[in-house]
Amino acid sequence: MTTPVFIGDRLTAAGFRLAGLRTLVTAPEDALKVFRDALSRHGAILITASLAARLPAGVLEKAVSAASPPVAVVPDFSGGREPADLAHRVRRALGVET
């Protein structure tokens, strides 16, 4: 089984490293390159919301919907950016909420 990978800032990476994930500390300008590389080489991928926001439109959505490997957006240590409320977006897309 492949070890999950975390992509994000140094401080947040420290916690995920303690949890046993492989960590890739990434500068915002390198987010797309590192994310694409992780998609082709690793198992589950966790990426901070601040770096996910730096990816071109559609790249993250395509990776999440492909679900191979699984991709999740997580908040970073500073709390500067929170991931989108995915449950709300799904309910809205299904017409359950407006």
Secondary structure, DSSP 8 states (H G I E B T S, - for coil): ----EEEE-HHHHHHHHHTT-EEEE--GGGHHHHHHHHHHH-SSEEEEHHHHTTS-TTHHHHHHHH-SS-EEEE--TT-SS----HHHHHHHHHTS--
